[in-house]
């Protein structure tokens, strides 16, 4: 596998408008030096980006959903910015998701409803993305580990179901449990779906390794990058068949990839790219082919 090194600041990007096929798409990019953050925009086909459009938190992520860009300002600011792609310098809205809640991801499922995962809360937050007003919460405390928190992270919507990755971290040391978890929510009823009716209680999907970091849904499959503990090479990329409710396990391991896996994306159901951190903590973009 050929590696492409990633140097300098951390970069998180959101596709503004993918259009048809695999043509070029504009990119909204967040950058950070771990103290302050900024944003940039790279138009489709452009060779130079517009930079320093908006100052943001030093710990932030971006999502493009239903025609809007959402900037998740994480621990220390605990809010979400809503941007119109036509004016990326001026937020339309900024709303709090709870002081100290450390938001991780947002999934907008309709014009009037979105879910926000929060690392430092046991409740999955439901908001109206037009105003930021709270619509309700879903209690994920039963899925927490010994510290009581499930540490919910990235989410993906497929059909009428929301898939929430739970990292199950020890909050004192950030050591993950041996196996992470996917909690499934019915977005029509806001009830948790029991993925193992033959066992007592309501069950999620137990993952092959710990610390799930990135979720991608494609053609009724859920691809999960699982880091486990850093430098232990026990993680990899797991594939879950959503139709049958079965897992193929780690189809590519961290040993195969040469380091700890992070952000993941798929081009086809068998080909994709993953960010891998090596033993020197240098990041590389690594292509993989599941065939």
N, C-alpha and C positions, 0 to 999 in steps of 0.2 A: 504494500500500500504506500503510495507516494504521499508525503506530508507537506503541507504548506504552513510555514511558521506564522504565528500571530504575535506581533511585537507591540510594545507601547501600551496605551491606555486600553481599558476595557470598552468594548463596543457592543451595544445591543441594538438591533435594527428591526423595524416593522415595515412590511410591504404596504405601500399606500394603496395601490390598485393593481392587482395582478393581471387583470385583463384576460384574454383568451390564451390557452396553451401555455407554453413556457417562454413566451416573449419577455423582453426586458420590462422591468417594473421599477417605478420610482421607489426610493428608500428614505424612510425617516430614521435617523440614527441618534442614539444617546451615547454620550462619552463621559468618562469620569477619570479623575486622578485620585479618587478615594477621599477627597476633601470637598470638592465642588463638582458640579455636573453641567453639561451643556448639550445642545442639540444641533443637528445638521440635517440638510436635505439634499439628496442626490437625485436629480431628475433622470428619467429613463433615457439612456443613450448619452448622458452628459459625462464629460471627463473631469469636471470640477464641481465640488459641492458648495452649497451655501452653508456657511458655518456660523456658530454662535447665534442661532436664532432665538434661543430662549434659555435662561439660566434655570437649572433644575437641581434637585438633590444629588449629592454625590453617590447615593445608592438608589438607583432608579432603573426601571425597565419600561419598554414601550410595547403596546399592542395596537394593531389596526383592526377594527371591527365595525361592521355596519356603517361604513363611511366616515368614521371618526378615528382619531388617534388618541389613545389613552396612555398617559405617562403615570406610572405607579411610583410615587415617592415613598420609599420604604422606611425602615426604622429611623426614628428621629424626626420625621415629618409626617408620616402616616396619613397621606392624602393622595388623591388622584386628580390629575389635570385632564380636561377634555379639550382637544384641539380640532379645529376644522382644517382639513388639508389645504384649503384655499388661503388660510392665514395662520401659519405655524408659529408666528411670533407673539400672538396674543391668545391666551386660553379663553375658551368660551365659558368654562366652569372649573372651579376647584372645590372639591368636597372632602371632608374628613371621613376616615373609616374607623376612628377610635384612637385616642392617644395611646401610644405604646403598643399598638396592635401589630405593627410590622407587616403591612400588606405585601402579598407576593404576586398575585395574578388577578386578572379580571376577565370574565367571560360574559359578553353581552348577548343575550338570547332573544331579545326582542327590543323594539323601540323603547319600551317602558320597563324592562327588567334585565338586571345583570347580577352576577354572582362575584363576590370578592373573597379570595382565600387570604387568611391571615395567620402568619406563623405563631404569633403570640396570643392567639385566642383559640378557644375550643369551638366557637360558633362560626359557621360559614355565613357570611353576610349577604343579604339580598337587598339591592338598591334599585332606585329608578335612575338610570343613567342620564336622564334629561335634567334632573335637579340634584341628584346625590342623596335624596331623602331615603331613609331606611324603610324597607318594606317588610322586613322580618329577618329571622336567622334560622339556621338548621344546626342542631346540636351534634357535634362530632366527638364530644367528650368520651363516649363509650369506646372509641377507637384509639384513645390516647395510650401512651406507654406509661412507665413508672412515674414520670413527672406530671402526668395528667393531660398533656397536650399532644395532639396528633401531628403538629407541625405541618399543616396543609400547605402545599406548594402549587405547582402548575396544574392547570385544568384544561380539559378538552370536552367539547360538546359533539356528540354523534347522535343524530336523530333526536329523540326525546330524553336522552340521558346525558348527564354531566358526570365526567370522570375526574375525580379529585385525587391527586397524588399526595400521600401522607408520608413524611420523611421519618417520623418517630425518632427524633433526636433527643439525647440527654441535654437539657438546657444548660447544665453546668459545664459540660465539656464538649458539647456538640457532636458527641459520638453517636452514630446511628445504630438502631437495632439491626440484628442480622438480616431482617427482611422488612422491606417497606410495604406499603399498602395502597390499594386503589379503592376509594369509597365511591359508590355509584348513587347518584341522585336522580330521581324522576323530575324533570323540570316542569312538568304539567301539574304535579301535585306537591312538589317540594318535600317528598318523602324519600328516605333512604331505601334503596332497593337491596333486598337480601340476596346475595350472590351464592349462598349455600343453604337452601331451605332445609336440608337434611341435618343441619347442626342447630343447636340451641342459640337463640338470639338472632340478631341481624348481623350478617357477615359481609365484609368487603372481599377484595381479591388480594391474597398474600402474594407478594412478588418474589422472584427468584433471588434477589439480592437487596441490600439496603440502600437508603438515601436516594430515592428517585428524584432526578433533577429536571428532566425534560420529557414532555409528552407530545407525540404527533399522531394524529388519526388519519388514516388513508385507506380507502377501499375496505371499510369495515374491519380494519385491523388497528390496534393501538400499539405504537412503538414507544418504548420507555427506556431512557438512558438511566442507569443505576450506578452511582459512584461508589457505594459502600463506604468504607473508611479510606481516606486518602493514603495512597501508596501501598494498599494491601492487595491490589489487582484482583479483587474478588467480584467486581462489578462487570457491567457490560450492557448490551442492548437486548432487551426482552421484547418478544412479539406476542400479543394477546389477540386471539381470534374473537371478535365481539359477537359474531353470530352464534358460535358454538359455546362461548364462555370458557374456552380452554387456552392454555398458554403453551407456547413452544419453548419456553425457558429462555436462557441467554443464548441467542443465536450467534452473537459475536461477543467475545469476552474482552476484558481489559488487557489480558495477556496478548490476545490477537492484535489489539489496537496499540499496545505499547504505552499504556498509561491510564490515568483516571479520566472517565468519560464525563462530558458536560453537555452543552447545548447540542441539540440533534435536529436534523431536517432530512426529509425524504424527497427524492426526485420522482421515483417510482416505488411500487411496493417492494422492490428488491434492492434499489440503489439509493444511497444517501451519503450524508456527510455528518461528522460529529467532531466537536472540539475535544481534543485530548491533551491533558496536562501530563508531562513526563516527570521523571524523578527529580529534575532540576526545577520543576514548576514552570517550565516554558510551555506555552500553548501551541498546538498544531491543529490545523484543519485536516482531518483524515477521511478520505473517501472509503466507503465499504460497499460490498456487493454480497447480498445474502444468498445468491446462487452459488 
